[in-house]
Amino acid sequence: MAQSIPKIGWEQVSPAPVVLVFGKESFLADRAMQRLKSLLVLEDPELEVSDLDAGQYSDGALELIASPSLFDEPRLVRVANGVKATDAFIADVLRYLEQPVDGTTLVIRHDGSTVRGKKMLDAIRTTAGALEVVCLPLGKGDMVPFARNELRMLEREATPGAIAALVDAFHTDIAELANAIRQVVLDTEGPVTEQVVRTYYAGRVETTAFAVVDAVIAGDVARALVTLRQAIHTGADPVPIVAAFAMRYRQLAKVTGATGSGPQVARQLGMQDWQLNNARKDLRGFTDAKLCDAIEAIAHADHAVKGFERDPQHAVERLVRQLAESRAAA
């Protein structure tokens, strides 16, 4: 029985005789194909690139394009629309897989929305040396790691609060999130902080997690609940909302035991000056016991919104009500 080929993420793609880029997330698929081309060009700048549409394919075109050139330049054959592959394309790919051409990389894009070309997909998945790049839509828990990785690739430091703010504002579209990260990196200098994100994308974060946290810290129960429901109604995910609470209350915990003032204390705590000053204002009315209770409630909500309870929206609303009422009673 033939072994299945490796399944990898877009950032792991590397040159191979045959590469299947499979899944509905077109942004990640485009990333995978761009990375593959870049790696091949690094190997040989004389790379010849050809494009085919599997849905408008003519018999024999693959063999003609993939055949070695007169000067043996390496070739990249990119095939779009595999989900609508013609019978002629499927037949030619099956023949090609029996003996892939040396120096040629064949990459086929298939979004998996139908079973069209199943025999071809099965054959690719058992072809020695081939790779499958999995490009599935990101889940709720994947956006923060994705944003963190984007910033790492751009060689830019960012605070957890900044990452949470970016995800909170752009979580509905991975391409939009990636573009927002790239734009704020290009247009600003130094570490990306929550304040930078909130200033730069003010129009997108006004009803997001941080507005909810602000209302809770102020002890305004009604405003906190209304802002939360507005955020959820516009698509905000409970996971980054709870992450925003965790980030803010961790700051409060760090500041509560700090003595002194000024930039030196802020640096010792890994905070900006404005964060230190705001945290000290927010601590008014907090006792150590209340702060511990709040952090414990946030930890419980974090588990709840990540699958430990059936209704994550109810879990985050319970947290907001509990924390806001505790502040109002202070």
Secondary structure, 3 states (H helix, E strand, C coil): CCCCCCEECHHHCCCCCEEEEECCCHHHHHHHHHHHHHHHHHHCCCCEEEEEEHHHCCCCHHHHHHCCCCCCCCEEEEEECHHHCCHHHHHHHHHHHHCCCCCEEEEEEECCCCCCCHHHHHHHCCCCCCEEEECCCCCHHHHHHHHHHHHHHCCCCECHHHHHHHHHHHCCCHHHHHHHHHHHHHHCCCCECHHHHHHHCHHHHCCCHHHHHHHHHCCCHHHHHHHHHHHHHCCCCHHHHHHHHHHHHHHHHHHHCCCCCCHHHHHHCCCCHHHHHHHHHHCCCCCHHHHHHHHHHHHHHHHHHHHHCCCHHHHHHHHHHHHHHHHHCC
